Amino acid sequence: MARDDVEVRMEIPGAVIRQRKGFGEGSGFESISGEYFTLAAGVDTTALFEGLEGDLCQCPHWGYVLQGRITTTDSLGAQETVDAHDLFYWPSGHNVRVDADAQIVMFSPEQPHSEVIDHMIKKVGG
């Protein structure tokens, strides 16, 4: 699916979040969304996730880094960094910091990730 065919759900300086709902089914989850994220170096989700359980994204993600570098931090402070051409799995309970301009493709359980995206949209004022 072409990136431009995926709906833009949120666009702010430094970040464009696209989400295709109903992208597939995953074991234990109802519907999976396919997502392209374009993220600028310096983006940090810490403030955007405030108010979610544990102030963290509580949705797992599976994906691939097209370009850039991203570091996640979990609830215990453990960090994981992914670079261009890496596949990744981010379990529930994480924050994200973009170390170098990045583009990623992710697959996420649709309902919980839509709730996280909706929360971020509200945090930035719609």
C-alpha positions in Angstrom: 0.0 0.0 0.0 1.4 3.4 -1.0 2.2 5.7 2.0 0.1 8.5 0.5 -2.9 6.2 0.5 -2.8 5.9 4.3 -4.9 8.5 6.1 -3.0 11.2 8.0 -4.4 11.1 11.5 -2.1 13.7 13.1 0.4 16.3 11.7 2.4 18.6 13.8 5.8 20.2 13.4 8.2 17.3 13.3 5.7 14.5 13.0 3.2 13.0 10.5 1.2 10.0 11.8 -0.7 7.9 9.2 -3.0 5.0 10.2 -4.8 2.5 8.0 -7.5 0.9 10.1 -8.7 -2.6 9.4 -5.4 -3.6 7.9 -5.5 -7.2 9.1 -6.2 -9.4 12.1 -3.8 -10.5 14.8 -4.0 -13.4 17.2 -5.6 -12.1 20.4 -6.5 -8.8 18.8 -9.4 -7.8 16.7 -8.2 -5.5 14.0 -4.7 -4.5 13.1 -3.8 -1.1 11.6 -0.9 -0.5 9.2 0.9 2.8 9.9 3.6 5.0 8.3 5.2 7.4 10.7 7.5 10.3 9.6 9.4 11.7 12.6 11.9 14.4 12.9 15.0 14.2 15.1 14.2 15.4 18.6 10.6 14.2 18.7 9.9 12.8 22.2 6.6 11.3 23.1 7.0 11.8 26.9 4.7 14.8 27.1 2.2 13.4 24.6 1.7 10.2 26.6 1.1 12.0 29.9 -2.3 10.9 31.2 -2.1 7.5 29.7 -1.7 4.5 32.0 1.8 4.9 33.5 2.3 7.9 31.2 3.4 5.4 28.5 2.0 4.0 25.3 0.2 0.8 26.3 -0.1 -0.7 22.8 2.4 -3.1 21.3 3.8 -2.4 17.8 5.6 -4.5 15.2 7.5 -2.6 12.5 10.4 -1.8 10.2 12.6 1.3 10.2 13.0 2.7 6.7 15.4 5.4 7.8 16.7 7.0 10.9 17.2 6.0 14.5 14.7 5.7 17.3 15.1 4.9 21.0 12.3 3.5 23.2 12.3 3.6 27.0 10.1 1.2 29.0 8.6 1.6 32.5 11.7 0.3 34.1 14.0 2.7 32.2 15.4 0.1 29.9 16.2 1.5 26.5 16.3 -0.1 23.0 17.5 1.7 19.9 16.5 0.7 16.4 18.2 1.9 13.2 17.4 2.0 9.5 16.6 -1.5 8.1 15.8 -2.9 11.5 12.6 -4.9 12.3 11.3 -4.1 15.7 8.8 -5.2 18.3 7.9 -2.6 21.0 5.8 -4.2 23.8 3.2 -2.2 25.7 4.5 0.4 28.2 7.0 2.6 26.3 8.0 6.1 25.3 9.7 7.0 22.0 12.6 9.5 21.3 13.7 10.1 17.7 17.5 10.3 17.5 17.7 10.9 13.7 15.0 11.8 11.2 13.0 8.6 10.8 10.4 6.9 8.7 8.9 3.7 10.0 6.2 1.3 9.1 4.3 -0.2 12.0 1.5 -2.7 12.6 -0.5 -2.2 15.8 -3.7 -3.4 17.4 -6.2 -0.9 15.9 -8.4 -0.1 18.9 -5.7 0.5 21.6 -3.4 2.4 19.2 -6.3 4.6 17.9 -7.0 5.5 21.6 -3.3 6.5 22.0 -3.4 8.5 18.8 -6.6 10.2 19.8 -5.0 11.1 23.2 -2.0 12.7 21.4 -4.3 14.6 19.1 -6.1 16.0 22.2 -2.8 16.9 23.9 -1.7 19.0 20.9 -5.1 20.7 20.8 -6.8 18.8 18.0 
